[in-house]
Amino acid sequence: MLLNITDLSGEPPHRQISHQLQAKILAGDLQHGATLLPVKSFARAHRVSVQTVARAYQDLAREGLISFKNGTGAYVNAISASQKKALATHYLFSDAQESRRLEEELMMAQKIQQRLLPSFLPSNDRFQLAAYSEPSRPLGGDYYDCLALDDHRFALIIADACGKGLPAALLIAQIQAVIKNEVCHRNSLRQTMQNLNQYIKRYAAARHFVTLFYGIFDHHAGVLEFANAGHNHPVFVRKDGQVDFLKTTGPALGLLGEVDHQIQTMKINGGDSILFYTDGVTEAMNRAQEEFGEPRLQSLLIRYRARSAQEIVRLLIEDLNKFSSPAIGQDDRTMMLLKVSADMP
């Protein structure tokens, strides 16, 4: 009899064990006289510590559900109908309290994650920045940021952690902390990418990785230096409507132990714009199971290219919401748009 014990639960392992055994006893799956696995055997079967199982059995014994016999381990006590009803009522009340507590903690975590995103994006007479991010669950795995490096350069970052929900959100929070540390230490773009990769490879769970685009924009020179770790290629729209992609890429962060991501530099002229986005944008689906797709995104960016950065992002969101179906599970959606002022050389 194997139980479902997971690291993703809000309960410690011993409480998960005791609650699941309680449910089986009350449902009659474990009847009077049934013998539970010895502590060591249970711990080995579920890959938990002996102390964890011992604590769970002690909880059940305190509630009168099991007893211990010398040399024979633990067995299920006889429980009357009135006791079952009282225990079931108690557990339902406890579960309701626990659900409320978890809901409150989730709401707090959601607020904390929202505060991790920049509260404002810089814009001046040389350039404009606008962004949008919508998680598919209360906690998301997308991230974007804009960090000043000096009076004329800033870092532009957009990232997407594999998976969804809490694990992805925690990984993104770690990535943000590492990036801010890199910026504080004035590390080069190449060194930053190497440090990010080493950190994720060392500390993230197995098979977890992050796709990330990291650019450094010099708005005095109109130059973007960038590296791409497996992320969607940003869409570059010139003032005259020509479209290109920033296709330089390397492996996602955390997949390989040693990586030297290629660094490229490009000139951005007046009226040009670049859209950075996560795959939740192009992979959004309608009721006919059609994806929003890169061609549609390019066409819209060409159509809206004369608008301000804020207007372009707003119009893209409207088109995306009209296209996609809420009945189909969607991924996190994030986009950030950089536009250089039309009168810049």
N, C-alpha and C positions, 0 to 999 in steps of 0.2 A: 504494500500500500504506500505509494509515493505521494507526497504532498507537493504543492506548488510554492516553493520558497524563492523569492526574487529580491534582487538588490534594488529594484525600482519601487518597491512598496514603501509606504510611509511608516510601516511598523518594523520594529527590530525582529530578527529571525525567530527568537523564542516566542514572541507574541503571535507571529504568523502560524507557527506550529500549534500552539495551544488553541488559537481560534479555529483553525481548520479541524483539529481533533474534536473540539467542542461541537462543531456543526455536525460531524459524523456521528457523535454519540447521541445528540438530540434527534437526528434524523433516523436513528435506528440502524445505521450502517455498522456501528460498533455497539453490540448488545452486551447485556449483563454477563460478566464472566469472561469477555473477550480479553485476551492478553496482548498488551502492546509490545512492540519490539524492545529488547533491551537497549539501554541508553547508547552503548557503544555501537551496536548494530544499526540503530536508527541514525546516529551521527554519520556513520560510514556510508549508508545508503543515500543520504541527502547531502553529503559533503558539507556538513556543518560541524562545529565543535561539540565535544561531549558536554561542556558546560551549557551550551545553548539548549540542548535537548533536556538536560537535567532541570534547567529553569522552567522549561515549558511543562514538564511533568509535575513539577512542584506547584505551578499555577493551577493545573487541573486537580491536583490533590487538595489544595486549599479550598477549592470550590465543591469538593465532595464528589467529583466525577470519577476519580480513579483512586485506588489504594495500592499500597506496596506490600508484597509478601516476600519474606526472606527467601532468597534463592530462586524465586520464580518471576521476579520483575514486577511490573505494574499490570493491573487488570481493571476492567470497567466495573464500576459499582452499579447496583440496581437503582433505578431512578423512577419514582412514581410519576403519574400523569401530571399531578399538581406541581411537582418539582420541575418537570420539563417545561410546563407553562410559565412558571416563575422565572426559570433560567432563560427561556426564549425571550420573554419580555425584557429581562435585564440586558440581554445581548443586543436586542433590537434598539434599545435606548442608548446603549454604549456605542453601537455602530452609527447611530444617528449623530451622536456627539462627535465621534471620530470623523464622520463625513463632513460635518460643519467645520471642524478644525482644519481638515485637509483643504477644504474649499477656501477658507480664509488664508491659509498659507500659500495656496496657488495664486490667489488674487494679489497677495503681497509680492510674490515672485514675479508676477506679470508686471506689476508697477516698477519693480527694480529693473527688470529687463528693458522696459520702455525708457527708463532714465539713462540706460547705458548708451542709447542712441543720441547723437548730437541734438541739443535743444535748438540750435540754429545753425545755418550754413552760411559761410561768408560769401558775399557778393560785393562788387564795386564797379567802377566804370570800365574795368577791363574784362570782367567775366561774371557769370552767374552760375549758381549751383542750386539744384532742387532735388528732392528725394522723396521716396514713399516706401513704406514697408508694412506688410500685413501678414502676420503668422496664420497658418492654417489651424493651429491649436492655440490654447491660451499662452503657451510658451513656444517660441519658434527657434529655428536653427539658422536664420539669416542674420547678417550683420553688415552695416555700412558705417563709415566714419570719415571725418575730415579733420586732420590734425595739422596745426601750423608748425612749420619747421623754422621759419624765420620771417622777415617782413615781406618776402616776395615768393616764398615757396610753401606749399602744403602737401601733405600726403592724402591721397584718396584711396580708400580701401573698401572693397565689397567682398563678402565671403559667405559660404554656404556649408554648414556642417552636415555630414551624412546622417540620415535618420531624421526623426521628428521629436517634438515634445521635450521633456526634461533633459535627457542625455545630450541632445543636440544643443540645447540652451546653455547647459553647463560648459560644454566644450567651447562654444562661442564666447562665453564670459572669460574663459581662460585665454583665448586667443586675443581678445581685446586688451587684457592686462599685459600680455607679452608685447604687443605692438606699442602700447603707450610707453613701456619700459624702453623699447628700442628707440623710440623717438626721443625720449629724454636723454639717452646716451649718444644721440646723434650718429647712430650706426648707419652705414651705407645700405642702399637697397639690397645689394647682393648679400651682405652679412645678415640683414634682417630676415630675408627669406630662408637662409640657412638655419638661423636660430629658431625661427618658427617651426620649420620642419623637424628639427631635432627635438624640440619641446613636445610636439604632438606625438612623434614616434615613441618618445620615452614615457610620457605620462598618460596619454589617452588610452582608452580600452582597446583591446585587440580588434583589428579590422575597422577602426574608426579613423576617418580622415576628413580633411577640410579642403574645399576648392576656394581659391582666393586670388583676386586681382589686386595688385598694389602698384599705385602710380604716384609719382612726385611731379606736381605741376608747378612750373615757374611762370607766373603770370606776367612778369616783366619781359621775359624772352619769348613767351608763348610756346614753351617746350614742355613736353610730357615724357618723362623717363618711366619705364614700367616693366613689370615682370608678371607672369601669369602662371599660377599653379593649378592647372586643370579646370579653370573656371570658364564660363561662357565668354566667347570673344566679344568684347565691347563693340558697338556699332558706331562707326565714325562717319558723320554726315557733313560733307563740305557745303559751303554757302551756295554753290551752284546746283546742289542736289545729288552730286556723285556720292556713292556709298562705298565704304570699305570696312573691313574688320581688322581689329588689332589682334592678329592671328598668332603672335608669339605665345607659346605655352610650354609648360613642363608638367611633370607629374603632380598630382594633388599632394598636399602636405600630409605627412604621416605614413605614406605608402612605402617609401624607401628610406634607408638609413642615411645615405649621403646623396645629396642632390645639389647641383649647381645650376640654378634656373637662369635662362638666357635673359639678358637685360637689353632693352631696345629704347631708342629715343626717337620722337617724332615732333614735327613742327605743327602747331595748330594756329591757323590764321583767323582773321576777323570773320565772324559769321559762322564759323565751324562749330560743331557740337559733337559730343560723345555720350552715348548712353551705356552705362554699366548696369547689369541686371543679373538676377539669378534665374535658374531654369524654371522656377514656378511661373514666370511670365510667359515664356514661349511654349511651355508644356501645358498651360491651362486649356481645358477641354470644354466643348459645348455638348449639347445633348446627342449630337450625331457622332460623338467620340472623335471629333476633329480637333487637332491642336491649333492654338493661336498661331504658333510658328514664327520663324525668323522672317520669311518673305512678307508676311502681313505687318510685322513690326517695322521692317525697313520702309515699306510703303507709307506707313503712318508717319514715321520720322521725316521722310521727304516732304510729305504734305504739310507738316506742322513746323518745318525748319525755320520759318521766318518769325515764329512766335518766341516769347520769352521762355526761359528754362522752366519757370513755374507753370506756365500755360501748357507747355509741351507735356510735362509730367501729368498735369490734371487731365488733359485730353486723352492721353494714353490709358490712364486709369479708367476713364469713362468707357473707352472702347473695349478694354479688357473685361470690365464688368458686364457690358452688354453682350459680349461674345460668350463668356464662360457660364456654365450651368452650376448653380449651388447644389444641385442634386448629385453631382459627381465630386468625389473627393479631390481636393486641390492641394497643391504644395504651397509652402511659404512663397510670398511674392515680394521682391524688393527691387527697386530701381533707383539709380542716381544719375542725374544728367548735368554735364558740364557744358556751358556755352560761352564762347569767347565773343565779346562785343563786336558788332559789325564794323565799327570804325577803327578797330585795331589793325595794324599792318599785317 
